[in-house]
Amino acid sequence: MQATQRIESLSVGEYLEGELSSRDRHEYIGGVVYAMAGSSEDHSLIVGNLVAALRPVLRGGPCRVFATDLKVRLQVAREDIFYYPDLMVACDARETDPYYRSFPKLIVEVLSPSTERTDRQEKLLNYTQIETLEEYVLIAQDWIEVTVFRRCNKWQPEVLRQPDQILVLDSINLSLPLRVVYEDVSVWRV
């Protein structure tokens, strides 16, 4: 998703209430609300491919996969933050709110030219503060590249660029060929 417009400062309660009736989605960082732009066809295909691959693996267990419309809530330096990750997996029994998760195990962001810097810097820094997060994955949509950051590897990046490579998601015990991640996406068809 792309942050496109800054909106006036709101309390957490005002933000959450406003999101319930808003046609558009907004991310919230320390009282400042940012409108989110729509996503491309390739972006949507990548997220859909991941949901289709993860759902059967998680079925029947404590973990759930959520795509694009469920927020993640975190607090960094006493600032409340709400992001809309492209995909997240949450398994924690402490989750009680129907509109956001605070204890995800896996977060995935699909990169676009306007969000790549934020996803690689700000969100990487902020997401890695989540106590339950085990993996953060960045997926390029305009070229074949997947970057995996793992807590067990001190958040050092592991980059996959070859079409025959396998994306291993230890947090949910899943190995996924890049061809599945990029199925029907324009960079794969080239």
Order of alpha helices (4+ residues) and beta strands (2+ residues): beta-alpha-beta-beta-alpha-beta-beta-beta-beta-beta-beta-alpha-alpha-beta-beta-beta-beta-beta-alpha-alpha
